Amino acid sequence: MNLDQARAVVVQEARELLAEMDAALLHLEHSGFEAEQVNAVFRAVHTIKGSAGLFALDHLVSFCHTLESVLEQVRAGDTELDGALLSVLLTCGDYIAGMITEVEQGREHHDPDPDLRVRLLDQLSGYLQAAAAEPHVQPAAAEPQHQTEVLGSPYWHISLRPFPQVLSLGLEPISFLRYLSAVGRIVQLRTLTHGIPSGAAFDPQLNYLSYEIQFECEAGQAAIEDVFTFLLEHCELNILPPHSPPEAYTQLFRDLPEGRAELLEMLIACGALAEVDQALLVPVGADERDAVADKTESTAAPKSKGEQLFIKVEVSKLDQLINLVGELVIADAAARAAQHGSEQTRQEASEVVTTLVEDIRDVSLALRMVAIGEVFQRFPRVVRDLSREMGKDIELHITGAETELDKSMVEKLSDPLLHLVRNAIDHGVESAHERLAAGKPARSQLRLNAFHESGSVVIEISDDGRGLDRARIHAKAVERGLLQPDQEVSDSDLFELIFRAGFSTAEAVSNLSGRGVGLDVVRTNIEKLRGEVELFSRAGQGTTVRVRLPLTLAIIEGFQVRVAGEAFVLPLEQVIECVDLSGQVGDHELLDLRGEALPFVRLRQLFGKPAAQGLRESLLVVQYGSSRAGIVVDQLMGELQAVIKPLGQLFAQNAFLSGSTILGDGSVALILDVAQLIKRASASAYTWHSEHAG
């Protein structure tokens, strides 16, 4: 793994830790002090600091160190975790997130907000000084027994012996020494080179260096050990505190295989030792050195599986995939052998391979599926901050966070959902005073819900606020020339207008709304994911925005049709049934299907193809959400697996196409957007019915 890959892992891990930190702080604010939650916050900051130290991100390390010190006081009970401190800690998380973004963009030493940093450090220092100023009564037993006698060196002594394999694990010892400099001051450093072999025995992928360090810092031994957290299992580390007796250094000499002369010189120079038994300077023999090397290699070897840390999937899913691949290997061998058998034997072998390929496809796609809670977890903080800013009392309810969605879609959902939540808080939810005057509870309810429905993922953002003002939206639409003053439209058609670019009914511009920018972008981004946005509202009762998305953007089960010799594919999960028309459908836009009025659209007509005389047509009944329509095609070709490919610029602007796929014969088939086709069929049927009514 190269440096850029390692940095990407650190960034991802830091963001996950910050999300956990945010959740723990919000829990503390809501439920009061809980040691487990405080420890979770401390662990998050400590781990981020450790990772930052590996990359010499001193700016981040120093800030996290100060924050960690305050959290340590909270854990010890020396500082009260009140509302003011919680707000400071939440803001610290925001600042760290900003620094992580700078690291991700390659600006490791750039401060995203210097003024905020100064303000936060001043606030954190205030808590540290307040705790230090409180009197502490020390028990008599804790007082030093020899107050006038000083033994040995006034510095910490650190003996660091990294194992040979540390470099192949991505652990560079120098980065830990840089991190150590951020905790205190390295007074003296000796690099021991005795282990470097000569000639062909030298392996550039192995570490041969060791280090003896005299170190000055005010922190305790735990803080020094924390510097080497990620290296502890891959090195021998000895730490002696200041003023250690000569016996401690004597024992250190016995434990070290080499470099004793350099260590003695260092200890005498700093006053730790005046004299030492010369026998301690005799180097260990070759046999002993080999035994030590064997010991370190055997200890480090099991740790070489660290690469699995980057696979964030359930082990059971990986086991299932491996088992299926094994079965496929066996089935492939059987299929090769069957080539010399009967037609039935070949067909059976081919069917087994096909079934296993489908199973592997399903399991592989499952590896990409993640819980939508990854997106939802940021909204408790958003609701908290905005409700305080706007003086509104809002309670957030999240359900369905375990609902799984394709990872690539989750990453692109965050911003659209964030805007919908902000819009609900700004426009939908009333102030406590307004709610009480309307006979409602002072506290409003905002709900985030996700669930699976008809092969799609549905996400709902609901509030119990004032609902949409139909009269104001109508007046704004008339003002912009979108409607005639006396034109009557349904609620759904009227509410659709708020997704138009620049459409806003806000009376004043704020940092949240009123500029007419946002909802049109939300719809555009959702439609890029082959999704759809619906809006439902009742005056005085609230508003619900429903986002419907496909489960995956990679592979779908499709149904192939042909129109004018061209191949098209529809998602199989949206095809309800196929009907042989046999000339039953005329030129109008409605079909009586078993007593149900079904709007339909002809693909030939839609794509500008001439009508085919005497052709036997077929009708596919499709459904998206609660809406149904018919699609008239020339031929039904059957089911297939479609690997979705993006559209080129030539077709990207066509609303009725959502992608393309490569067929088995190498030709290209276009994937139809069922939601848009249903809309087109319904609109055409409504127009036809209006023109012929009466």
Secondary structure as UniProt FT lines:
FT   HELIX           3..31
FT   HELIX           35..54
FT   TURN            55..56
FT   HELIX           58..76
FT   HELIX           83..104
FT   TURN            105..106
FT   TURN            108..109
FT   HELIX           114..133
FT   HELIX           140..142
FT   TURN            147..148
FT   STRAND          156..162
FT   HELIX           164..166
FT   TURN            167..170
FT   HELIX           173..183
FT   STRAND          185..192
FT   TURN            194..195
FT   HELIX           199..201
FT   TURN            204..205
FT   STRAND          210..216
FT   HELIX           221..227
FT   HELIX           229..234
FT   STRAND          235..240
FT   TURN            242..243
FT   HELIX           246..255
FT   HELIX           260..269
FT   TURN            270..271
FT   HELIX           278..281
FT   HELIX           286..300
FT   HELIX           301..310
FT   HELIX           315..338
FT   TURN            339..340
FT   HELIX           343..368
FT   STRAND          369..371
FT   HELIX           373..376
FT   TURN            377..378
FT   HELIX           379..390
FT   STRAND          394..399
FT   TURN            401..402
FT   STRAND          404..406
FT   HELIX           407..423
FT   HELIX           424..428
FT   HELIX           432..437
FT   TURN            438..439
FT   STRAND          444..453
FT   TURN            454..455
FT   STRAND          456..463
FT   HELIX           470..479
FT   TURN            480..481
FT   TURN            485..486
FT   HELIX           491..496
FT   HELIX           497..499
FT   TURN            501..502
FT   HELIX           519..528
FT   TURN            529..530
FT   STRAND          532..538
FT   TURN            539..541
FT   STRAND          542..550
FT   STRAND          555..563
FT   TURN            564..565
FT   STRAND          566..571
FT   HELIX           572..574
FT   STRAND          575..580
FT   TURN            582..583
FT   STRAND          590..593
FT   TURN            594..595
FT   STRAND          596..602
FT   HELIX           603..606
FT   TURN            607..608
FT   TURN            613..614
FT   STRAND          618..624
FT   TURN            625..626
FT   STRAND          627..633
FT   STRAND          635..643
FT   TURN            649..653
FT   TURN            655..656
FT   STRAND          657..662
FT   TURN            664..665
FT   STRAND          668..672
FT   HELIX           674..692
//
